[in-house]
Amino acid sequence: MRYWLFKSEPSTWSWTDQQAKGEAGEEWDGVRNYQARNFMREMALGDRGFFYHSQKEKAIVGTVEVIAEAHPDSTTDDARWDCVDIKALDTAPNPVTLDAIKADERLSDMALIRNSRLSVQPVTEAEWRIVCEMAGLPL
């Protein structure tokens, strides 16, 4: 299993919106960055991800699971763009802010710090465990 981080502006697509989709989940569509698209093409069923609210909140608020591997993004006719489907798993009892991540030296190499603008990014297993612990989330 691999780990990822999915960023969304809560005013566009929030954790509450993701949870409302239930077991059916939702396409992680609209990504128009080649590196983020390529990361989605690497994802496998059952991979886990953090759901990150960008903009004002800047915090990991929950976890998701990849429930459909990369397929054409339904929001465009341009064949270059793919997406995956994800479903909500667990809400973070203690959302982990970007400031908290930056303050933890163990997370100094996390992609969220090094390339904060990328909407889909990898997370190492060690980073996953540390952030889950900080958030009060199950591993």
C-alpha positions in Angstrom: 0.0 0.0 0.0 1.1 3.5 -0.8 0.1 6.8 0.8 -0.9 10.1 -0.7 -2.2 13.6 0.1 -5.2 15.2 -1.8 -5.6 18.9 -1.5 -8.8 20.8 -1.9 -10.1 24.2 -1.2 -13.0 23.6 1.2 -15.1 26.2 -0.7 -14.8 24.0 -3.8 -14.9 20.5 -2.3 -14.8 20.0 1.4 -14.3 17.0 3.7 -18.0 17.2 4.4 -18.7 17.0 0.7 -16.4 13.9 0.4 -18.0 12.2 3.4 -21.5 12.8 1.9 -20.5 10.6 -1.0 -20.3 7.6 1.3 -19.1 4.2 0.0 -19.6 5.3 -3.6 -16.9 7.9 -3.2 -16.2 10.5 -5.9 -13.8 11.3 -8.7 -10.8 13.4 -7.8 -11.3 15.4 -10.9 -10.2 18.7 -12.3 -6.4 18.1 -11.8 -4.5 19.9 -14.5 -1.0 19.4 -13.4 1.1 16.7 -15.1 3.0 15.7 -12.0 -0.2 15.3 -9.9 -1.8 13.4 -12.8 1.2 11.0 -12.9 0.9 10.4 -9.2 -2.7 9.4 -9.7 -1.7 7.0 -12.4 0.6 5.3 -9.9 -2.2 4.7 -7.4 -3.7 1.3 -6.7 -6.9 0.2 -5.1 -6.7 0.4 -1.4 -4.0 3.1 -1.3 -4.7 5.6 1.5 -4.5 9.4 1.5 -4.8 12.4 3.6 -7.6 14.9 2.8 -6.1 18.4 3.1 -8.1 21.6 3.3 -6.0 24.3 1.6 -6.5 28.1 1.7 -7.5 29.4 5.1 -7.6 26.2 7.1 -4.4 24.6 5.8 -4.9 21.3 7.7 -5.2 17.6 7.2 -8.8 16.9 8.2 -9.3 13.2 7.4 -8.2 10.1 5.5 -9.5 8.6 2.2 -9.1 5.3 0.3 -8.5 4.9 -3.5 -11.5 3.0 -4.7 -11.0 3.3 -8.5 -7.6 3.4 -10.3 -6.7 6.1 -12.8 -9.3 6.6 -15.6 -10.3 9.5 -17.9 -11.4 12.6 -16.0 -15.1 13.0 -16.7 -14.9 16.8 -16.5 -12.9 17.1 -19.8 -12.7 15.7 -23.3 -9.0 16.1 -23.2 -7.5 12.6 -23.1 -4.4 13.8 -21.3 -6.2 14.1 -18.0 -7.0 11.2 -15.7 -8.3 10.9 -12.1 -8.9 8.3 -9.4 -12.0 7.8 -7.3 -11.7 8.1 -3.5 -14.0 7.6 -0.5 -13.8 9.1 2.9 -12.6 6.9 5.8 -11.9 8.7 9.1 -12.2 12.3 10.3 -9.2 13.6 12.1 -10.1 14.2 15.8 -7.2 16.7 15.8 -6.7 18.3 12.4 -3.0 18.6 11.7 -2.2 22.1 10.4 0.6 23.0 8.0 2.3 24.9 10.8 2.3 21.8 13.0 3.8 19.8 10.1 6.5 22.4 9.5 7.3 22.5 13.3 7.9 18.7 13.4 11.5 18.0 12.3 10.6 14.4 11.4 8.4 15.8 8.6 10.9 18.3 7.2 11.1 16.4 3.9 7.4 16.0 3.4 6.2 17.0 -0.1 3.6 19.2 1.5 6.4 21.5 2.7 8.7 21.2 -0.3 6.0 21.5 -3.0 3.0 23.0 -1.2 1.2 23.9 -4.4 0.9 20.4 -5.8 -2.7 19.2 -5.4 -1.9 15.4 -5.3 1.4 14.3 -3.8 3.1 11.2 -2.2 3.4 10.6 1.5 6.0 8.2 2.9 4.9 5.5 5.3 6.9 7.1 8.1 5.2 10.5 7.4 1.8 8.7 7.3 2.4 7.2 10.7 3.6 10.4 12.3 0.7 12.5 10.9 -1.9 9.9 11.9 -0.5 9.9 15.4 -0.6 13.7 15.5 -4.2 13.7 14.2 -5.5 10.9 16.5 -6.2 8.7 13.4 -6.0 5.0 13.1 -3.1 3.6 11.1 
